[in-house]
Amino acid sequence: MYANILDIVLQTAGAYPDRVSHKILRAKDSETKTYRQLLQTIEALAAGLARHGVSRKDHVGFFVNNRFEWIATDFALMALGAVSVPRGSDTTPGEVQFIFRHSDSRFMILENTGQLTELLEKFDNADWDRCEKLFLMDDDPAFITPPVLEGKLHFYQELIETGSAAASADPDLLSRLSRQIGPEDLLTIVYTSGTTGNPKGVMLNHANFLQNVHANTPRLEIDPEAAETSVVMLPSWHVYERAFEYCAASTAMTIVYSSAKRFAADLATEKPEVLITVPRIWESIYQKLIKALGQLPAGKRAILFFFIRINTAFLNSDLYVKGGYISLKVRSPFRKGLTRVFHSLRRGFLYPGHKMAVKLFKPFKEKVGGRLRVATSGAGALPKYLDELFNTLGITVVNAYGMTECAPGILSRTVGCNTFGTTGIPFDNTEVQVRREDGSETAVGEKGIIFVRGPQVMQGYYKNPEATEKVLSPEGWLNTGDLAVRSENGEIIVVGRIKDTIVLMGGENVEPELIEEKMKESIYIDHAVVVGQDRKTLSAIVAVNEEELMRLAAELKLSPGDVQLEGDNAITHEGILEVLMKEVNSYVSKEHGFKPFEFVTKILAVRNDFSVGKELTQTLKTKRQYIEERYRHLMNQLQEDIRKRRGK
């Protein structure tokens, strides 16, 4: 359908020129852009950047957060055959310097002068000598250009004005440039936000992203004629968001850029039909929902929970009949047939309750705008309790799995067979194997490593052949480093990462993610990191929800000042710690399927001051290594205090 990614916007602008492509929200008003205007902006930027020397195969450092100019610039750079090297405007100056140097970038695009001022303190003369031109999106007439950037600094207003004049004289510019782009041409180098070490530059070409457009768009069941809307808050440079925006452009959707703070309010006002999300969003909504349900009268709360159980059971039986289920062992045809009969009968019996539940749960759907048709959850495992609850309430959440190295899609569930607790089935044109350490494929229910092969797999890591060889075989198989099991019906359940596996002194292997997900069901816990490598038992660092912490302090008749804190916001009040420890023990227990060696015996409770770029990635996953290192001294102190108490 498409020769390259640029071809997407050319075709859509031709078919739906007056359809709104983007809506830009401001404090007091909003602005819309049509696909015709998007194409005109791309033309102007491509012509303007070309006049300043940006050309084929040039690497361009692109440090900007999501906004209309981001996607227009992305298309403009690919039109010129340049290679974008994107990251957010909140990237630290040190990381910008590393990426700019390592990627061999010759040009740079920043958002504003504030960002540039911070960078001036980090970049040395050699960095600025390497930078041929620097472009700023936000105009600032008061900014005084430093001598080191004399003749190099240009603002977007000037860039678009001069580019528009040049483009108007060459109406066939983008079409001609598009014909020069092949599917194997390098489109971007994306440096992984990662949870450990220096980021690696993932080289992705047009074919990698086109695979995601061709495979993912049908699974989202987007109809171009429906003129659907999506509210997005993930950074545009992240491949999960970026690939979705290409899918959205291919189906003439409207993108509304939001933020974490405004997201809930924007859902209510913009009423999207499609969302892409991360598990942390659903965890946040879940905690607010549970708190609200807890404040209802006992009778009404009992009715709601009764219908939640009824509808969950109905949906599980309905899915089973459709082939969506988890069975970690191969059963006989008789056993499978008998179970199918049971679920068919149960589905029929529960159908009236299901219809009543749909009406009863309608107000919950209104919380996400009322028109939501499907939401994908990726960039991390979606815990089963969230999965079941939101789908039961009529909010269709489809689990998905991928990685930057696959631009990103590998597996997902489908709207028609949305099996709770699984990660789904491979995308079209994608081979997935779950392998043992010796390379052989695992049996049903046996844990192994996910390997993937397909047109979305990266070309390799930029200037890092050693790292590339470790994960990418000559036959094109990518070792994802993720652990999974296969269900009897072919669906795959991702269970953790090899690097995260904890080995206790007794030799027991522990997958911390499953324990952390369970702990985060508590209204008190926003984030959790389980530690215990080479120790007898597990401990955990838990970031406590500030609002619930203050409420607990009030219940214990403590003033805010009584909530004692040590360095790094560690909570030391024994009464609070006792409540939190009981909470952890109630979730991570034998009753919830955990083995004794998986129990958490000690916690370090800290106030939740976790922020993106430090403790959290851009998709709100915890940076395990960073958090362990930050709190290592307090964890060691906790261990020493316990030893002293035992000695007494």
N, C-alpha and C positions, 0 to 999 in steps of 0.2 A: 504493500500500500504506500509506504513512504521510502524514499531513497536515502533519507537521512533525517535527523531530528529537526533541522530548519524547515524541511519540507512540510512538517506538521502544521506550523503556523501559517505557511503560505497557502496550504489547502483550506484550512479552517477560515482564514480571513477572506478567501475567495468565496466560500460557501455561506458564511455567516458574518458578513462585514459589520452589521449593526448590532450583533449580539454583544452584551457586556462581557468583556474578558476579565476585568478586575474592578473591584470596588475598594477604594482607599478610605479608611475611616480616620477621622480627625476628632479632636476634642469637641468641636462645636458643629462640624458639618462633615460631609463626605463627598467624594468625587468618583465618577465612574469613567472607565476607559473601554472603548469597543475594540473588537478584533481588528478593525480597520486602523484605529488609532495606535494599537499595539504594533502593527506592521509598519506604520509610518515612523514610529519612534525607533524601531529596530533599524530601519533604513537610514535614519538620521544619525544614529549612533555608529553604525557600521561605516558610513561615509566619513563622519567626523574622526573616528579613531584611525581610519586609514590615512587621513590627511596628516595625522600626527605620527605616522610611521608604523602603526600596528599592522602586521602582515602575517602571512601563512607560517605556521609552526612557531610563532612567537609565544612564549609563556607569559601569562599576565596574572600577577597576584591580585586577588579580587576579594577584599575583606569588608563585606557589606551584609547587613541583616536583611530579612525579607521585606520587600517593597516592590512596587511596580517597576522601578528602574532596575531592580535586580534581574528580573526575568527578561526584560528588554535588552539589557547588557549581555546576558548569557547568550541569547540568540544572535546578537550583533557580533560577539566574539567568534562564535562558531561559523557565522557567515563569512568572516574573514579568514577562516581556517586557523585562527589562533587557538591556543590551548589555555582554557581558564584554570586557575589554581585558587578555588574559592574557600573562604572561611568567614565566620561572622565578624562583625565590627567589635564584638566584645572579646575577641581573641587577645591574649596578653601580648604586649610588645615583644617579649622574648620569643614567643611562639611565632609571631609574625616574622620576626627576623630569621628564625630557623627555616620556616617554610619558604620565605622569599629566596634565601640563599640556596637551600637544598634543591628547590625546583628550577633553579637557573632562570628565574623570571627577569624580564627586562623592562616591564611596565607594571604599574600598580594602580589599583582603583580603591579608594577609601570613601567612607561615608561623609565625614565632616572634618572640620579643622581641629576639633577637640581630640579626635582620634589621631590626627597627624601630629599634634603637639606632643602627645605621649610617645609617639614613635620617634620623634626627633631626639628624645633623650636616650633612646636605645640604639638607633642606627648610627654606624660610624661613616666616615667619608667614603670608604670603599663600597658600602651598601648604596649610598646615594650616587656614586659614580656608576654603579651597575644599573641603577634605575634611570632609564632614558626619559620617561615621562610619567607624571603622577596626575591622576584625575580624581577630583572630589565631586561627589554628587550634590551636596548642599552648598549653595553659594554663601560666601561670607565676605562682603566688601571691606569689612574692617580688618580682616586678617592681613598681616604684613608678611609677605613672602620672605623666608630666610634666605641668605645668600647662597646656601648650598643647593637650593631649589630654583634659583633664578633661571627663568627660561624653560623650566620643566613643569611647573605647576599650572594646571588648567581646570576650570570648573565646568560642570555639565551643562550649565545654561549656554555657555559659549560653544561647547562641543556640539550640542543639538542644533543651535542656530546655524553654525557654519555647515554642519552635516546636512541639515534640511535643504539648504540652498544647493549643495552638491548633488543630493539625491534627486531633487526635483528635475535636475538636468539629465538624470540617468534613470528613467522610470523602470528599466529592466534590471536594475542593479542586483536585487536580492535573488531573482530567478536565475540570473547568470552565475552569481556566486554559488547558489545551491547546486547547480549542475557540476560544479568543480569539486563537490564534497562526496567522498565515497564512504560506505558503511564502516570500513576498517580504519578510517582516519581518526587519530586521537582527538577526542573532544575535551577531555578534562583530566586533571590530576587532583584527586581528592585525598587530602591528608586526614587519616582516620583520627577521630576525636579520642578514641581509645581510652582504656582505663589503666594502662601501664606504659611507661617508657615514652620515648620520642615517637611522634606519629610517623606512619609510613605513607608514602604517596602512591595511591592506587590509580593506575592508568586505565581509564575507561574510554571506549570508542563509541561511535554512533550506533553500531550494531548491538553493543551491550544494552544501551538504553532502549533501542527499538524492540528488543525482545520483551522488555518489561511492558512497553506500550501495547504490543500485540497480545501478550499473555495475560496481563493484569486487567486491562480495560474490560474484556468480556466478563471476567469474574465479578467485577463491580456492577455489571449489568447497566451501564450508563447508556442512555439513548440520547444522541445529539439533538433530536427534535424536542426533547423534554425541557431543555434549557435549565439544567439543574445547577445548584449552587453548593459550594463548599467553603466552610470557614476554616482557615488553617492558622496554626500557631508555631509549628516546627520551623527551624531555620531553613531557608531555601537552599542553602549550600549542601545540606545533608541529603544523601542520595534517596532516602525514603521520601522526603518531601519533594525533591527535585523530580524524581521519576513520576510521582503522582501529578505534578504540575504539567508534565509532558502528556500524561494520560488525559488530564483535564483539557488541555489545548486540543488534543485530537478529537474530543467529543464536544467541543464548544461550550464547556462549562464556565461558570463565573466563579472566580477565586476572590474571597474576601480575606485580607490579611488581618490577623488578630494577634493577641499576645496572651501570656499565661494569666495576667491580671484581668484582662477584659473578656477572656474566652467564654465564661459562663453567660455573661450579659450579651455577648455577640451572638451566641447560639439562640438566645430567646428572641432577639430582634431580627436576625438575618434568616432564621429558619432554614438551615441547610438540608439538603437531601442526602449528601454524602460527606463523610468525615474520614480523615486519617488521624490516628491517635497513637499514644503510647500508654502502657499499663498505668503509669503514674496518674494520668488524668482520671482513669476509672477508679483508682484507689482513693483519690481525693473526693470524687463524687460519692463513692460508697460510704466513706466516713461521715459525710454530711447527711446522707440518706439514713444511715443507721441511727445517727443522733436525732434526726427529725422523727423517725419511727418510735424511738424510745420516749418521746415526749407526747405521743398520742394517748388517748384514753385506753385503758387495758382492753376493753371490748373491741374497739376498732382495730387496735394493734393485732389482736388475736385473729380477727377475720382476715386481715391483710396477709399475715404469715400463713394462715390456712390455705389461702388461694395461691400464695407463692409456692407452697409445697405441691398443691394440686397441679399447677401449670408446669412446674419443673418436671414432675412425673409424666405428664402428658407429652411434653416436648421430647423428653428422653425416649419414650416409646415411639413417638412419631419419627424421630431420627433413626431409631433402630430399624423400623420397617423400611426406611429409605436406604439403609445400608450404612448409617453413621453410628458407630459404636466403638468402644474400646474393649478388646479382648486380648490379653497378653499371652494367650496360649491357643494352639490350634485345636478346635473342637470337632467332634464327629458331625456329619450331616444331620443325624437324628437330633443331637443336642442343639445344633443351630436352628433346626426347624421348630423344635419344641419351644425354644426361647422366642422365636419370631411369632409363633402363635400366641404366646403369653402377651407380648407387647402389642400385637394387633388387637387382642381383646381388651387390654388395659387402655389403649388409645381410644377405643370406642366408648368404653365405660366413662372415661374422664373427659370426653369431648364437651358435654354441657358445662362442666366446671371450667374448662379452657375458655369457652365463649364468654362466660361471666367474668373470668379473670381479665380478658382482653378489654372489656369495658371498664372494669374496676381500676386497671393499671394505666388508663389513658392519661391521667394527670402526670404520671412519671415521664411519659413520652413528651409531654408539653415542656418539660424542663430542658429538653434539648431542641426545642423549637417546634415540635409537633409534626414536622414533615420528614424527619430523618428516616431514610430508607435502609441505609447500611453504613456501618462504621468499621474500618479495619483497625486492628491493634497490632502494632509491630514494634521493632527496635527493643525487644525484650519479651520475656515470657509473660503471658496473661494468666494469672492465677485462676484455677478452676472455679473458686467461689465467686469471683467477679464475673467470669464467663457465664456461669449459670444464672446468676442473679439478674444481670442486665438483659440477657436474652429472654429470661422468664418474664421480665417487666415489659417486654415488647420493644426493647431497644436492641436491634440486630447488630451484634458485634462479631466480626469475622476475624479470627486469629490469623496472623501471617508471620512468616519468618524469612529473613534474608540477611545480607551483610553487604558492606560497602563494596567488597570484592566481586559482588554479583549484581550491582547496580539497581536495586538490591535483591530482587525477588527470587526465591527458591521454592518455597512452599506456601500454601494458604488453604484455608477452608473455602467453601463456596456458600452462597446464600441458600442454595437448594439443599445442601447437606452440611450443616454447620455444627459438627459434632463437638459437644462441650468437652474441654480438656485435651483436645488434640491440636496439633499445629497444621494438620491438613495433608494435602497431596501435592506432588510436584506440579509446577507450572507446565504448560504445554512446551514441547521441545526441550524439556529438562530431564536429565537422568539423575536420580538420587539413590545412593547406596548407604546403608548403615553397616560399617565394617568393624571387625575385631582388630586387635593390634597386629595380627599376622596378615592382614589385608583381605581375609575371607569375609563374606557377608554373614551377618548375624542371623540367628533364628528369630522367629516371632517372640517378642517379649524380652529379648536379650539386649542388653545395653551395648552400644558401640558408637563409633565416631561417624559423623555425617560427611560423606563425600558427594560432590556435585559436579556435573559436567553439562555444559550447554552454551548457547550463544551469548549468555549474559556474563560469563566468567571473564574476569579482567585479563588484560595483557600481561600484567605483572606489577611489581612495585618499582617505582622510578629510582634508578641508580642503586638498586638493592637486589642484585641477582641472588645473593645468599638467602635472603628472606623469601624471595620468589621460589627458589628451588625447594625450600622446606615445605611449602604448601601446595605447589602446582606441579603436577607430573607432566612428563612429555606427552602423555596421551590426553591431556586436558582436564584431568580430574583435580578438583580443588579440595584440599583438606580444610574443612571449616573450623576444626578444633572444638566443635560442639558435640555434645553427647545426646543420643536419642534412642528410643525403642520403637519397633514397628508393631502396630496392632495387626490382628488376624486379617482385617479387611483392607490392609495396605496403607492405612493412615499412619502418620508419624507423630510421635510425641517428643518434643525437645525437652531434655531434663537438666541440662547444665553445660558447663564448659570444662574441658580437661584441666586447664590452668587453675580453675577455681576449686578443684577437688581437694579436700582436706584429708590428710592421712594422720590419724591419731597414733599415740604411742603404742597402742595395742594392735596396730595394723589395719584398723577399720577405715574404709573409705567413706567419706561424707560429702554429699552434694549440698553445699550451703544454700543455694538459691531456693530450694524447696522449703527449707526451714525459715529463711528470711521472708518468703512470701506469706507463710502461715503467721509469722509474728506481726506482719503488717496488717493483718485483719483486725488487730486491736486498735481502738480509736485513739489510744495514747501514742502509737508508734508510727511515725512518718517514714522512717528509713531504718534498715537494720543491716549490719554486716557481721556475719558469723566468722569467728577466728578459732584457731586451735591446732594449727599445724604442729606436729610432734609433741603435743601436750596430751595429758590423760583425758581431759574432757573439753567440751566446747564452751566458749564464752561468746558474748555478742556486744557490739557497740550499737546502741539504739538511740536514734534521734527522736526526741519526744515532741509531740505536737504542742505548740506554745499555748494555744487556747485551752486544751485539755489539761495541761500542766497547771495552769492557773486555777482551773475549776477544781482539780484534785487538791491543790493547796488550800483552797477555801473550804472544801469538805473536811480537811484535816485541821481546820481552824488555824491555818498559817497565813501570815501576811506575805506579800510578794518578796519582802526582804528576808523572810525566813527560809526561802528556797535557796539554800546555800549553794554557791557555785565556786568551783576551783578554776584553774587555768583551762582554757579551751571550752568554757561553759559546761563543765562536768557537774552533774547534780549529785550532791552528797547527803541530802537529808534522808535519814534512815526510814522514816515513815513513807516517803514517796518511793524510795527504792524497794521497800517491801511490797507495796501495791504493784509496782511494775514487774517485779520478779514473779509474783503470783499470776499476773496477767500472762507473762511469757510461758509459765508452766502450764497454764490452762489451755494454751493453743498448741504448744510443742509437747505432746503427750502421747501415751500409748493409745488413748481413745481416738486420736486423730491419725493413727497409723505410723507413728514414729517409733524407731527402735530405741532402747535405753541409751546406746552410745550417741544417739542424735539429740538427746536432751541438752538444753542449754543450762549450765550450772551457775554461771556468773554473768552479770551484765554491767556494762559501763554506760550509764544514761547521760546523755548530753542534750542541751537545748538545740532545737533544729535551726541552725544557722547555715545549713548546707546551701551552696550556691553553684550555679552553672559555671563551668570553667575551673572549679576547684574540686569540690566533693562530687559534683554531678556532671555527666556528659550533657550535650545539647538535647539529647532525648530523655533526660532526667534519670538515667541509670546511675547507680552509685559507682564511683571510682574506688574499687576495693583497695588497691595498693596505696593510693593516696590517703584514704581514711585510716587504714591500718598504721601507716607511718605517722600520720598526724597525732594519733592517740596511743602510739606505742608506749610512751613513757607512763601514761596513766594506766594502761592495761598492765604493765609490769608492776606498777605501784599497787594495783588492785590484787595481783597475784601475791605480792609480798605481804600485804595486810592479811590476806587469808591464811598464809603460812604462819604468820605470827600468832593469829588467833587460835589456829590448830595447835601450835606449840604450847600455848597456855593451857 
